[in-house]
């Protein structure tokens, strides 16, 4: 018996039973029988889906198609009773989203093979034509992935189901985007056609960026926006789809909505190019008074390095929370531009205007990046500390300087002139001793006391 793991996800138990008969025929080399049965299974599964939509949701489209099927199956005249199969598939494609163009084309291709296999189609030597082993398994996998594993809810109500599910799972997946992506892909995206993904993305756009007065939308802004991120990465042709749909020109000027849009643009800067002028003005307005929006607005520049240089050149560094710094650092690390972000962090720390802000900025913007700093950056950091009394006069200065010196020592060397920076004080003997105590190349790497 042939085993296909995806068959475990077949929605209807009866369909799974029928599908096992297809696999049995294939395993025994009965390729004509496998193809004939496969087409019957596909038609039955589509009928099952429409019937469930009618029974559970009173779906009017399902009712209409099923009514037409009954009329075609019982024409009351001499017309062929088998023509309903083709018309049924055509209606499914035209009136629902269960079949996209690719799956519709593949099903019609299977229809032709079914006819060759079921009827006395002969070659030049009067032998029955039979599909090859390779063709048969390709048809089986195509029907399985395009039709059988998709639940009927996907025909119409996928967005409602997805949004409700996101709201319920928010507490579980809010802070674990990779697991959320895996969950959504397995339960939804992998079973969606591209057209369904685009339609869902469009609906989420409205929920996230156009309905600031809807309490449910505001409460689930972040998790819904994350779903949009995953959809954009998983869907071919989505940007072109956005260009052709005026819906994406509409956004609310509400700061929460615009902030979430900025985060989406931080992941996918190419979306910015298709936004309306009004939306771009809303983004510019938010950036003018929101430090988080400003620091992640690299979508306004050619690249992240150019953007961060602009941030470094600003006259004032606005306050950033730890979550924002972590997000920006991860994005710059992914693009291989961590060095210039650390340059920003040094300037950000050096501009501390109080003891409290100096403490906060050290913990969020300096300590996490000590192990990645270059020699020149350590020199600059020491200089910033030496020149700002809100840093060197705080209680924590002596201990944090020790942390910095411990990591910097291998780069600066024992002959570095610390005397030029009298406000950068620390216990030098302990730093040198801790380095001399190392016995191997591996042990010579200085670890921060996290």
Residue pairs with C-beta under 8 A, 6 or more apart in sequence:
1 23
1 24
1 27
2 23
2 26
2 27
4 23
4 140
4 141
4 144
6 141
6 144
6 145
6 149
7 16
7 19
7 20
7 23
7 144
7 148
9 149
10 16
10 19
10 144
10 148
10 149
11 45
11 49
11 148
11 149
11 150
11 151
11 152
12 45
12 48
12 49
14 44
14 48
15 41
15 44
15 45
15 48
15 148
18 37
18 40
18 41
18 44
19 41
19 144
19 148
21 37
21 41
22 34
22 37
22 38
22 41
22 140
23 34
23 140
25 31
25 33
25 34
25 37
26 34
26 136
26 137
26 140
29 133
31 117
31 130
31 131
31 132
31 133
31 135
31 136
32 117
32 118
32 128
32 130
32 131
33 117
34 136
34 140
35 110
35 113
35 114
35 117
35 131
35 136
35 139
36 114
36 117
36 118
38 110
38 114
38 139
38 140
38 143
39 110
39 111
39 113
39 114
41 143
41 148
42 107
42 110
42 143
42 147
42 148
43 85
43 88
43 89
45 147
45 148
46 88
46 89
46 92
46 98
46 147
47 66
47 69
47 88
48 152
49 98
49 150
49 151
49 152
49 155
50 59
50 62
50 65
50 66
50 92
50 152
50 155
51 62
51 66
52 152
53 59
53 61
53 62
53 152
53 153
53 155
53 156
54 62
54 63
54 66
57 156
57 157
59 155
59 156
61 95
61 96
61 155
61 156
62 96
62 155
64 95
65 88
65 91
65 92
65 95
65 96
68 84
68 87
68 88
68 91
69 84
69 88
72 81
72 83
72 84
72 87
72 88
73 81
73 84
74 81
75 81
85 111
86 111
89 99
89 104
89 107
89 108
89 111
92 98
92 99
92 104
93 99
93 101
93 104
96 155
96 156
97 154
97 155
97 156
97 193
97 195
97 196
97 199
98 147
98 150
98 152
98 154
98 155
99 107
99 146
99 147
99 193
100 193
100 194
100 195
100 196
102 146
102 193
103 142
103 146
103 147
103 193
106 139
106 142
106 143
106 146
107 143
107 146
107 147
109 139
110 139
110 142
110 143
113 131
113 135
113 139
115 121
116 129
116 131
117 129
117 130
117 131
120 128
121 128
121 129
122 128
122 129
123 129
131 139
149 191
150 191
151 191
153 161
154 191
154 192
154 196
158 188
158 192
158 196
158 200
159 199
159 200
159 203
159 204
162 184
162 188
162 200
162 227
163 203
163 204
163 207
163 220
163 224
165 187
166 220
166 223
166 224
166 227
167 216
167 219
167 220
167 223
169 180
169 183
169 223
170 220
170 223
173 179
173 180
173 183
173 223
174 180
174 222
174 223
177 226
177 229
180 223
180 226
180 227
180 230
181 230
184 227
184 230
185 230
185 234
189 197
189 230
189 231
189 234
192 200
194 235
194 236
194 237
197 231
197 234
197 235
197 238
198 235
198 237
198 238
198 241
200 231
201 228
201 231
201 232
201 235
201 238
202 245
202 247
202 248
204 224
204 225
204 227
204 228
204 231
205 228
205 247
205 248
206 247
206 250
207 214
207 217
207 220
207 224
208 217
208 221
208 224
208 225
208 228
208 257
208 260
208 261
209 250
209 251
209 252
209 257
209 258
209 260
209 261
210 250
210 251
210 252
210 257
211 217
211 252
212 218
212 252
212 254
212 256
212 257
217 224
218 256
221 256
221 257
221 260
222 260
225 260
225 263
225 264
228 264
229 264
229 267
229 268
231 238
232 238
232 264
232 267
232 268
232 271
233 268
239 270
239 271
239 274
242 248
242 271
242 274
243 274
248 274
248 275
249 275
249 276
249 278
249 279
250 276
251 257
251 258
251 261
251 275
251 276
251 278
251 279
251 282
252 258
253 282
253 285
255 286
255 290
258 282
258 283
258 285
258 286
258 293
259 286
259 290
259 292
259 293
261 279
261 283
262 283
262 286
262 287
262 293
262 296
262 297
263 296
264 271
265 271
265 272
265 283
265 297
265 299
266 296
266 297
266 298
266 299
266 327
266 331
269 298
269 299
271 299
272 280
272 283
272 299
272 300
275 283
283 293
283 297
286 293
287 293
287 294
287 297
287 300
288 294
291 318
291 319
291 320
291 324
292 320
292 321
292 324
294 311
294 318
295 311
295 318
295 320
295 324
295 328
296 324
296 327
296 328
296 331
297 307
298 304
298 306
298 307
298 308
298 331
300 307
301 307
301 310
303 335
303 337
304 331
304 332
304 335
304 337
304 340
305 337
305 340
308 332
308 337
308 340
308 341
308 343
308 344
309 340
311 344
312 340
312 343
312 344
312 347
316 351
317 347
317 348
317 351
319 357
320 348
320 364
320 365
321 364
322 363
322 364
325 345
325 364
325 365
326 364
326 368
328 341
329 338
329 341
329 368
329 369
332 338
332 340
332 341
338 369
338 372
339 372
339 374
339 377
342 369
342 372
342 373
342 377
343 377
343 380
345 365
345 366
345 369
346 366
346 377
346 380
346 381
346 384
347 384
348 361
348 365
349 358
349 361
349 362
349 365
349 366
349 381
349 384
349 391
350 381
350 384
350 385
350 387
350 388
350 391
351 388
352 358
352 361
352 388
352 390
352 391
353 390
354 390
355 390
355 393
355 394
355 395
357 390
358 388
358 390
358 391
358 394
359 394
359 396
362 396
362 400
366 381
366 400
366 404
367 400
367 403
367 448
370 403
370 404
370 407
370 408
370 448
371 407
371 448
373 381
373 407
373 408
373 411
374 411
375 408
375 411
375 412
378 404
378 407
378 408
378 411
378 412
379 412
381 404
382 404
382 408
382 418
382 421
382 424
383 421
384 391
385 391
385 392
385 397
385 401
385 404
385 421
385 423
385 424
386 392
386 421
386 422
386 423
386 424
387 423
389 423
391 397
392 423
392 424
392 425
397 425
398 425
398 426
398 427
401 424
401 425
401 426
402 426
402 427
402 430
402 431
403 448
403 449
404 426
405 426
405 428
405 431
406 431
406 434
406 446
406 448
407 446
407 448
409 431
409 432
409 435
409 446
410 435
410 444
410 446
414 432
418 424
418 428
434 446
435 444
435 446
438 444
